[in-house]
Amino acid sequence: MENKYQNPSLSPKERTEDLLSLMTLEEKVGQMMQISYNTLTLEEAEDWVVNKNAGSFLHVLGKEAEHLQELALSNRLGIPIIFGIDAIHGHGLMNGATIFPSQLGMSCSWNPELIEKAGRVTAREVAADGIHWTFSPVLCIGRDLRWGRINETFGEDPYLIGVLAAAIIKGYQGKNLSDADSIAACAKHYLAYGESTGGRDAYDTEVTYRKIREVFLPPFKKAVEAGCATFMTGYQSIDGVPMAVNKKLLREILKEELGFEGFVVTDYNNTGSLITLQKVSPDISDASKKSVEAGNDMIMATNDFYEATIELVKSGLLSESLIDEAVGRILSLKFSMGLFDTKKRSGYVSREVISCKEHQQVNLELTRESLVLLKNSKNILPLNRNNEIKKLAVIGPNADNLKAQFGDWTFFTHPDPKPDAVPNFEYYTMLKGITELSASRGIEVAYHKGCDLLTDEHDIEGAVTTVSDCDAIIAVVGDCVEQNGEFKDRANLDLSGSQLELLKALKSLGKPLIVILVNGKPLSIPWLYRNADAIVETFNSGILGGKATAELLYGEFIPSGKLSISFPYHSGQTPVYYNQLSGWHSPKYVDLPDKNALYPFGYGLSYTKYQYSNLVLSTKVCNKNDTITVQVNVTNRGKYDGTEIVQLYINDKISSIMTPDKELKGFARVFIKAGETKTVSINLSISDLALVTPDEKYIVEPGEFEIMVGPDSRDSSLLKEILVVK
């Protein structure tokens, strides 16, 4: 007789309850285990499936995943494995799949619709590889630029992060999680991981619960509202309490208050780190007990948890009801995803979708919109409008550096680093993209690396010789994967190696100097700010970065990207995020020209010019439960059609607790033809003006609020009106 859990017509809840009633304690705890495949032999992995009923594996690709799944389905109850992978910006751990710009790069598009499409592309390619779950999106807030994982964030602003998170989650999970080409998303790293002291990865985060609710929780709340299937616990501690055992944040706030119904997975060996790094547990038994009681449902890569937890329950030190709760969440998701019902097995999504033409078109569109024009003196760009350039020099260590262009979380770096791997796809470095497009226009290109990124090794004289008969210089500089990512926090944000020396030598030649930045995070570039004729920020732009950048240089499209993160004048100035508190005793550091960022949040130029006028509020007096409409006229005063990103900020003029000078509360992407004026409307819910009190309550206080609209976060760029809330 068929068990109820095998009946697909029943609800996931009914099927979960039936299956749980049939499981032994050992089978239940097995479901809580996520095993790191690349740390085991095949025989050891098979043992975890056959004899311990492991519920999940990470970083298993293709045929290996299919083999382990067959073993799992042959077990007594036939509970399928859920396979997870770090598909952070595309299915990048697979050589041959589509690799998008990094999260930081794509966030500069401010385009949730296109980022949702990127999520959909990633889901299809991951599903075609027999995998069900991505450890993405990263919702950490990139406020300390020294932190190694800035490249994985959507930038520095909680509102923008929340909007883009909801979009990519929708893309990953599709219309229905049970669809063959949908995968489960994982919001990480819960919570305030990126705020660790000194920008030191996985270190202590010294924040209050009031600040957590004000700054760090909102993007995760958006993820819950978007139906995100899973959450991942951060590595770090909060005020000395490891996140992995923070019952208030995991059980009370996430699961009870926010109503999160999915399951929580720890980050890699979080439970083991309670013993070895954070030293709050004497042994694996204590660490396992604390992890379960705090609200973790699945334990990643702490294999000793299995035996320790079984013994804890048998000895009466841990309630089996907590195991049932955790396993119930895991099984419920497996049923909801259709893992029991065959259509999530390998072969149900054709591998022909991987890096297909349709996916590459989405990638190209997103890459174009992710590029940010930071400087364009005397409108030197777009290039060659008057046929003045016959020969172009491309100089610099990142001109032909694919690994630097890709950034972290690709097959070059994870799970087993393969720095010498040969890509199984067509890709465009900056050099290739510029060379091909220049050739189509009859322009010759000369290339020289110039210097190294990580050492003082250089051939600046050779680079200068290469440039001697060229009409303009494109210098491609920045950083590399050795300077970004997990375990790679960075104290000095200046251009490394001999890059600045190279740039100064190029500048001395008196030729137009156009700089392309290929970098995982904002760098300290005041010399470029003053001396380059044009600067294009590309961050880690993926497979098609060189193609899209070349198109921007030649005016094949009009740049529209805006920074999602601020740039400092100097490393010692960090943090420079825009939404800081007022009250600093000094107007600036005595050895810096400005208290503000070198390039601020929301900033980005175009080849056309926009003028803002006539800011109007639908009402100037309202109540706390109202929604108002904010309107502004935007005129395209240039000669190119273009897309402008209109940004809405607010400032609580007088409040019972200090609030930021300005906070983003809305934005709109608007296409405007040359010479056209458009009236742009953005709705503003007055509930979004709430502050968080010292006792962690959200309230909208009566009083005056400054409503500001403009092209970026600078005071000088914003039109302002006063709104009175009763």
N, C-alpha and C positions, 0 to 999 in steps of 0.2 A: 504494500500500500504506500502510495506517495505521501511524503510528509507535507504539511501545510506550507513550509518555507519554500518548497519547490514549485508552488503554484503561482505563476506570474500575475494571475488575476487578483490576487490579494494585495493589500497595501504593504509598503515597506515596513510599517510598524507591526502589522500582524505577522509578517514573515520573520521579522527579527525576534519577536517574542517567542515564536514557535522554535526557531533555531536555537536560541539561547537555552531553552528548556531541555534541549537534547545534548548540550555540550558539557564535556567534563571541564574541571577547573584547568587542567593542562591545555585543553583546546582553547579555552577562553584567553588565558594569558598569552598563548601563542599568537592569537589575533592582535594583541597589543604590541607585538614585536615588529619593528622595521629593521631589516637587515641590510647592511651595506655590502653589496655584491662584490665590489672590487677589492674587498679586504679578505675574501675567502677563496679557497679552491672550489671547483665545481662540486666535488664530493661533499664538502662542508655545507655548501648552499643547499644541495639536495637533502641533506640531513635536516636542515632547518625546516624544509617543506614537509618531508615525509614523516618525521618523528616528532616535530614540535609545532606543526601547523602554523608557521610564520604567516602573519597577516599581510605583510608588505615587504617589498624590496625596493631599494633605490639604486639608480644608475645601472639598470640592466637594459640592454638594447636588443631588438630584433629576435633572432632565433633562440638566444639564451632565455629571454623572457617567455617565449612560447613554450620552451621545454619545461621551465619551472611551473608554469601554469598547468600544463598537462599533469604534472605530478600532484599539484594541489587538488585538482578536480578528481583525482583518483583516490584521495583520502576518504575516510569513513563518511564524512558529511559533505565532502566536495565543496568546501568553501574556497572561492577564488582568491587569488592574491591581487592586491591593488599595487601596481607598479608606479613609482614616482621618479621624477627627474627634474633637474634644475633647467627648465626651459625658460630662461630669464628674458632673453630678447630673441625669440625664435628657438627652434629645436637645435640650438647651437652645439650641444655635445655630440651630435651626430654629424660626421663629415659628409656633406652633401645636401644638408637641409638649409632652409632659408634662415639667414641671420640678419635680423633687423638692427637698427641703431640701438644702443643701450637704452635702458629706461630714462636715464638723464637726457640722452639725446632726443628720444622720441617725445619727451615731455615738453621740449621747446617748440613743438608744433602747436601746443594748446588745442589739439584737435581730437576730442574724445571719440568722434565717429571713426576716424582713421585708425586710432589706437584700438578700438574695438575690432576693426577688420584685421589688425595685426594679431590680436588674440585669437581670432577665428582661424587665421592661417596657421598659427602655431599649433592650435588644437588639432587641426586636420593632419598636420605632419607628425605630431607626437602620437596621435591615435593610429596612424598608418604604421608606426613602428611598434605597435602592440603595447603602448604605455597609456596610463589612464589619468595621470595626476602631475601637475606642474607645481613646483615650489615657487610660485609667483602669483601676485605681484608683491614687490618689496614696498612697504608703506612707511619705512623709516623716513625721518625728516632730515634732510641734508643741511644741517646748520653749522657743524664744525668741519671745515674743509680739510682738516688734517686726517680725518677718518678715512680709512682705506676703501670703504665701500660706498663712497659718495656716488660713484658711477652707476650703482644699482638703484638709486632713488629716483623719484619723480621730482626732485628738487627740494626747495626749502619751505614751501607754503602748504599748510594743512588743507586749505580749501581746494587748491588745484590738484593736490595729490588725491584727495577723496574723489573728485570728479573723474580723473583719469583711471583711478583704481576701479571704480564702478564700471567704467567702460571696458577695460581689458578683462575683468572678471566675466562680464556679459559675453565677451568674445570667446573666452576659453570654454565657458559652460554652455553656450548656445541656447537655443530655445528650450531644450530639455536635456538634462544630464544623461538620460538613457540613450540619446542619439549616438550612433556609432562614432561620429566625428566630434563629440564633445568630451572634454576632460575636466576634471575637478581642479579648481583654483585653490591656492593656499596663501592667505594674507599673512605677511611676515614683515619684520620680526616683532612679535607682540611682546613688549611695548617699550618705546623710548630707547631702543637699542642704539640708534645713531647718535644719541646725546651723551654717550659715555665720556667720562671725564678725560680731558686732554685729547679727545679724538682717538683714544686708544681702544681698539676693537675688543668687544666683549668684556670691557672693564666695568667699573661701578658707575651707575647713572645717578647723579645727585639731584633729583627733582622731587617736588612735592606732589601729592595727589591732586591738589588744585591745579598745578601746572600740567599734570598729566591730562586732566579733563579739558583744560583750555587748549592745549597745543597738540598733544600726541595721540589722544584717543579719537578725535573726530574722523580721521581717515579710516580707522578700523570700524567705526560705527557705520560709515558709508559702505564698507565691505560687507558688514552683516546685512544691511538693508538691501544690498545687491544680491544677496543669497549666496555669498561665498561659502564653498563647501567645507573648507578646513582652515585652521589657523595654526601658525607655528610659534612656539615659545622662543623668545630671544635668549641669547647666551648670557647676557649681562645680569648684574644685580641692580636693584633700585634701592638706593639708600641702604645698601648692605644686605638686602634680602634677594637672593638669586631669583630671577624671573621664573625659573622652573619650579619653585616652591612657593610662589606668590599666590596664595589662596584668594586674597581679596581681588586681585586683577583677573585671575583665571575663572574662578567659580562665581564669585559674587558680582563682579562687574560684567565680564564677557558673557557668561552663560545665563546668569539670572537676570541682571538688569538689562542687558542688550538683547537677550533672548536668542543667543547664538545656538543653533540646533545641530551644527556639524560636529566634527571632532577636532581635538587639539593634538598636534604632534610636537614633540620636543625637537629642538635643533640637535645637531650631531653630538651625541654623547653628553647631552646636558645632565643626565642623571649621574653618569660617572664623574662629571666635573664637580658635582657637589662634594665629592670625596677628595679628588686630586688637586683641583684648582681653587675652588671657593671655600673648601674646608669647613662646611657646615654639617657634614655627615661623617661619622667615623668609619662606616662600611657600606657595602652595597645594600644590605638589608634596610638600614635606616634611610638611605638615599631613595630606594625604591618606594618605601612606604610614604615618604614625604612627597614624592613626585605624583603618586596616585591620589593622595588626599588633597593635594593642591588643585587638581583638575586636569592633569595631562591624561590623554586617552591612549596615545600611541607613543612608544619610546623608540627614538631613532638611535641606532648604532650603540646601544649599551646592552650587549648580549647577556651579561650576567644578571640583568633584570629578570630574566625568565625563571631561573631556578629560585632566585631570592624571593620573588613575589609568590610563587607557588607555596613556598615554605612559610611565608608570612601569613597567608590565608589559612593554611592547615594548622598553624600554631595559634590561631585566633588573634594575631596582632594586627591584621588588616581585614576589614569587612569585605566579604565576597560581593556584597551589594554594590560596592564601589567598582569592582571589576566588571560586574554586570552592566553598570551604567556606561563605563568606558567602551566595553565591547559592543553594547547596544548601539552606541553612536557610530562605531566603525561599520558594523553590519548593516545598519540602516542606510548609510551612504552607499555601500556596495550594492544593496538591493535597488536603491534609487538610480544608480548609474547603469543598472542592467548587467552587472558583472556575472550574475548567476544565469543570465538568459542568452548567452552566446554572442550577442552582437557587439560586445567589447573585446572579442578575441582577435588575434592577428588575422589579417586577410579581409576583414569586413570594411576597411578603408584601404583603397588601392594605394600602393606605394608610389604610383605614378604622380600622385599629388605633391610629393616631396620636391620642393624647389621648382614647381611647374611655372609656366609662363604667367598665369593669373596671379600666383603668389608673388612672383618677382615684380609684377606691376604694382601691387599694393606696397611692396617694400620700397620701390622707387618713389612712389608718391609720398610715403611717410618720410623717407630720407630727405627728399627735397624740402618738405615743410619743417624738418628738424634743424636745418641749417640756419645760423643766425649771423647776419651782417652786423658787425660791431663798429666798423669804421669805414668811411668811403670819402676820403678827402678829395675835393675838387671833382667828385663824381668820376674817379678813375675807372670804376666799374660801372657797367659792364665793359669788358675788354674790346678793343679794336673796332669801336663804332665808326672810326674814321680811317680804318685800314692803316694805322700808323705802326702797327706791330708786324714785323716780318719774322722775327725770331724771338723765342721766349725761353728764359732760363727757369728750370724747376730745380730748386736747391733745398737740401735739408734731410735730416735723419728719418723723418716720417713720410717722406714723399713716396717711398716704395716699401712701406713697412706695414704689411697686412696684419700682423699680430697686434701692433699698436692700434691700428684702425678698428679691429674687432673688439679690443678690450677683454674684460674678464668673462668667464662662463661660456667658453667655446671649447671645441675639441683640442685646441692648443693648450688649454690650461686645466681641464677637468674631464672626468674624475681622476684619470691618470694623465698627467701633463705630457703632451706630445708636441713640443715646440718645433720639431722639424717635420711635422706632418705636411703632406702635399694636399692642398684642397681639391676635392672632387667636384668642382663647379667653376663656372666662370665668375670672376670677381674683378673689381676695379679698385686698385690703389689710386691714390691721388695722381701719381705719375701716369698710370695707364689712362685714366679718364681724361686728363689734360692733354696727353699726347694724341689720343684718338680724335678728340674734338678739334684740336688745333690742326691736325693733318687734314681734316675735312674742310678746313677753311684756308688751307695753303700756308699754314704757319709752321715753321720748324721749331722743334723743342730740343734743348740741350739740358742734360741732367748731371748733377753731381751731389753726392750725399753730404759732403761738407764736414760733418763731425759725427761723433757718437753721442747717444743719449745718456749713457751711464758712466762713461769714462771721459778723461780729458783728451782722448785720441781725436785728432782732427787733421784735415787737409784743407784749411781755409784758403791757402794760396791757390790750390787747385780749383776750388770753387770760384774764386775771383777770376781766374783765367777763363773758366767755362763761361762766365757771365760777360766777358769783355766785348763780344760782338753781338750781344743780345739787346733787345729794345726795352725789356721789362723783366722783373724778377718775381717769381712766385716762390716764397720760402715756406716750407712745410715743417713746422716744429711742434713741440708739445712734450708728451711723456709716453710711457709704455707700460705693458702689463706688469713688469717688475716693480712698478711704482704705484700700482693700484690693486685693490681687491682685499680679500680676507688675509689677515696677517701682514698687511702692507700699509700701515699708517705712516704718514709722512709729515715731518716737522717743517721742512723747508719747501715752500710752494713755488720757488723761483724756477725758471728754466734751467734744467740740469745740464751737466757736461759743459761743452764749449758752445752751446747754442747762441747765447747772447753775444759772445765774441764773434761768431759767424755772422750774426745779423748786423752787428755794427760794421763789419768789413763790407758787407753787401750795401749797406746804406751809404757808405762813404763813396761809392761809385757814382752816385748822383742819378741813378736810374729809378723809375717807379718801383716801389717795394710793396708787394702784396703778400700778406702773411695768412697762411691757413693753419689753424690750430687743430691738431689731432691729439686729444687728451681725455683722460678719464674723469677729470674734475677741473674746476676753475683753478687757474694758476695766477701767480703774481706777475703781471706783465706791464708795469708802468712805462718801461722804455718803449714797448710796442705802442702803447696808448699815445705816446708823444711823437714817435718817429715813423711808424709804418704809414703808408699811404692808404692802405685798406687792410681790414682784418676780417676773416671769416671763421667763426667758431663751428666746428663739426662734431666735437666730442668723439665718441666711438661710433662711427657711422655705418658699420656693417659691410655687407658684401658690395653694395652699390654706392658707397660713400664717394669714391673717386669719380664715378659717372655723374652723380648729382651735383657735386661741387664744381666740376668742370662746366656743367650746364649753367650753374649760377654765375660763374665768372664771365661767361660769354653772353649772359642775358637770355638764355633759352627759357627761363622762367623768372618771375619777380620774387625775390626773397620775402618771406612773411614771418619767419621764426622769431620768437621772443625768448629771452633767457628765463628759465625756471629757477635760476639760482644766481646769486650775486658773486662778483669777482672782487677780491681784495687788492688794495695797493701793495700790501706787504703781508707776509705770513703772520707776523706778530699782531696784525690788526684783527685777525679772526676772533670771534665770528662777526660776519658783516651782513647777516640776513636782514631783510628790509623791515620786518615787523618787530622791531625792538621797542623797549620801553623808553620813555623820556626820563629826564632827571639826572643825566650824567653831569657831574660838576664842571667838567671841561668841555669846550665845544669840539675838541679833536685831540688826537695825539700830537704832542709838540713837534714830532719829527715827520709828520705826514701832512699833506696839503689839505686834506678834507676828512671829516668824520665819516663820510658816507662811502659806499662801495665805489670802486673804480668803474665797474659796469654793474648797474643795479638790476634786481629782479624785475622782470617784465620788459626789459630793454631789448630793442632790436630795430635795425634800420631797414629801409626798402629802397628800391630804385625810383620810387615815386614819393611824393610828400603829402601828408595828411594834415588837415587843419580841423580842430575841434571847436565847436561853438554851441551856444544856446542850450546849456544844461538845464533841464526842466524836471521837476518832481511832480508826479501826479497829484500829490498833496504835500503840503509842508508841515502839517500837523496830523498825527495819527495815533492809534492805540497799539498796544503790545501784540495784539493778535492779527494785525493787518498785514497785507502785502501791498507794496507800492510799486509803481513803475517809474524807472529812471530813464529819461530820454536825452539823447545828445545828437547833434548834427555833426557828421564827419564828411569833410569834403576832400576829394582827391585833387590836389593842386598840381600834380605832376603830369607827365606825358605818357605814363604807363598805367594800364589797368592793374589793380592789385588787391590783395586781401589784407585787411587791417584787423588786429586783435585789440578790441576795445575792452578796457579793464575798469572795473568798478571797485573802489576801496571805501572803507568807512573809518571814522575815528570818533570814539566816545569822548566828547569834549571834557566832561567832568564826571568822574565815576568814583564809587566808594572804594574800589581797589584799582591799582594802576593797570592800565590797558595799553596795548601797542599804539604807536603813533598812527599807524594805518594797517588795515587788514583787508585782503582781497575777499570780496563777497559775491563776485559775479564777473563774467566776461562773455564776449560775443565775437565770433569770427565773421567778418563782413566783407564781401567782395564789392569793390567800388570801381567803376570805370573812370578813366581819366576825365576830369572836369565835372564829375557827378558828385552830388551831395546826397547822402543817405541819412535818414533819421533812424538811429539805433535805439532799440528799447531793451532794457534788462529789468527783470522783476527782482525785487528785493523783499524777502520775508523779514518782518520786523523781529521775529524770533531769532534770526541769525545775528542780531545785535546783542545777544545775551552775553553776559560775563559770568565767570565762575567765582563764587564767593569762597571765603576761607573754609566754610563748612561743606564745600563741594556741591553747592546748589547752583543751578543755572537760572539766572534772572535777567530780565530786561529792565534796567533802571530808567525811570522817567528823566527827561532832560534833552539837551541838544546833541545831535549827531552830525558830524560833517560827512557829507556824501561827496565823493571825489571820483571823477571819471577822466581817463586819458589814455595815452599810448604806453605808459610804463609807470613805475612806482615813484618816480622823482616828484617832489613837491612842485617844481617848476613846470612839470608836464600836465598837471591836473587842474581841471575846472572844479569848482567847489560850490556847494549849496548847503544850507542848514536845514535839517529835519528835526522837528520837535516831537518827541514821543511822550504822551501823557501817562 
